[in-house]
Amino acid sequence: MMRGCAFVAAMAVWSWGYSGMEEVPKKQIPITVAMQPRAGGYEQGKPILVTVNLTNGLPKSIGFPTYALKPNGWGGETVGLSLVDIYRNSVKNNLLLARPTAEPPYLVSGMGCEVVGPDKTLTIVTDLSQWKLRDGWLPGNYEITVRVDHIVVDSYTTVSTLSDPVRLTIR
């Protein structure tokens, strides 16, 4: 009996997932993330400032919980950002060791939530050198994917969204 139930369940999932669907949309939730490095690259040992744009394509506002939208000396802008893939010189071996830890001063009571209206973009500036890599941020050509986490869609839903891989150079 158990084998028959599993077969029926598998057939139901297969037919539900593929019946009448010609192509699965690339973006089911129109919230996008794009990272923009500085043109001309960066010097080793100096800040690696990049812009991360969170664009809301939904017909209603969304929220992004954070302490800050630009570097503030204690990592406040890094709370909702994750670097999920970091490759150097086309070697597909993720270099990430540790994300920064935000340590708010005693007088900061908690995070705020930046509201992003429909068809609006929120800009976050961060210093990638705050993330720890195996062997550090050595000279080379990097391919990096950033994720914006904990985007509030409504009272019951939060999402995380990945950027496309971005290339930057450290000299």
N, C-alpha and C positions, 0 to 999 in steps of 0.2 A: 504493500500500500504506500509506503513512504517513497519508494522509487517513482511511482506513478504521480504522486503529488509534486515531486521535484520537477518531473518532466513537464507537467502542465504549467507550473510556475515559470519555468524557463521559456516555454513557448509563448506565454503571455507577455513576458518581458521582451522577448525578441520581436513579437508582432507589434507591441506598443511602441517600441523604440524605432522601428523601421517602417511601419505601415504608413504609406502616404507621405513620407518625408523624402524629398529628393536631395536636399542639401541642408545640413545643419548651419544656422547662421554663425558667422565668426564671432560676433559680439552679441550676446543675448541681453546683457545689461549695458546700456550706452554710457558707461563711465570709463574714461580713458586716462592713462598716465603716459607722459612723455618726459624723458630726461634730456636736457640740453647742456652739453659741456661747452666750455669756452673755446672758441675758434683759436687755432694756433697751439693748442696743447698746454701742458703744465710743466713746471720745473720740479725735479725731485726735491723732497724736503720742504716744499712750500704747500700752502693750502690748495686743495683740489675742489674749488667751488663750482657747483653745478646747480642748474635750475631744474626743479621737478614741477611739471604742470599737471594738475588734477582737473580734468574737464568733465562737467556734468551735462550729459545729454538727455537726462530724464526731464519730464515735464514738471517736476517739483524739486524743491531744494533738498540738498543732502548736507551732511555735516562731517567735518574732519576734526576729531579730538586731537589737540596738540598743546604743548606749552608755548611754542614759538614758530614763526615762519622763516626765520633766518638764524644763523649761528649766534648764540648768546653766551658762549664761554662755558656752559655746563651741559651741552647736548640737548637742549629743549626741543630743537627742531627735528631730532632724530627719532623721537618716540614712535611715530607712525610710519616710519620708513624702514624698509629692509632691502639689503643688497642680496639677491638670491643667487646670482651667478656672477662670478668675477674671473675672467680668463685673461692670461697674458700671453702675447705673441702666438696666438692661435692654438695654444695647447689647451685642450678641453679637460682641464683638471682644476676644479673650483679652488680658489686661493683663500676664500674667506675663513678666518679663524674666530673672530668675535665681533659682535656689533657694539657700538658705544653704549654706555650706560648713562642715562640722564640722571643727574643728581641735583634736583632743584634746591635752591636756597631755602632756608628755614621759613622765610616769610611768604613763599609761594604756596598758596593753599591747595591748588590742584590745577588740572588742565582745563582749558576752555574748549569750545567747539566752534571752529570756523564754519560759517554757513556758506555754501556754494549754490547760488541760484541756478535755475534752468538755463542751459546754454551759456554758463559762466565758467571761468577758469580760475582756480586758486593756484598761486605761485609760491613754492617753497624753495628756499635756497639752503643748501647744506654743503658741508665740507666732507668729501668722501674719505679724506685722510683720517677721519675719526674711526673708521672701520679698520680692524686689524687683519692684515693679510700674512699668509705664510711668506717669509722672507721680506715682508714690508712692501711698500709701494716703490718698486724698482723701476728704472727706465724701461720703457717698452710700449707696445701697443695693447690696449686693454679693450675687452668687450664686456660690458656690464649691463645687467638687467636689474631694475629697481622695482620694488613692490610697495604700493601704498596700502597700509593695513587699517582695519577698523573704521572704514567709511560707513557712516550711519545713513541708511536709506529710509528707514522708518522705525517705529518703536520696537519692532520685532526682528529687523534685518540689518546686519552689517556685512559688508563685502570687503574683499581685498582685490586689488587689480594690479597686474603686471604691465610694465612697459615693454616695448620692443627692445632688443639688445641695442646698446649705444656704444660707439667706439670713441676712445680718447687716447691721447698719447702723452706719456711722461718722458721728458728729456733729462 
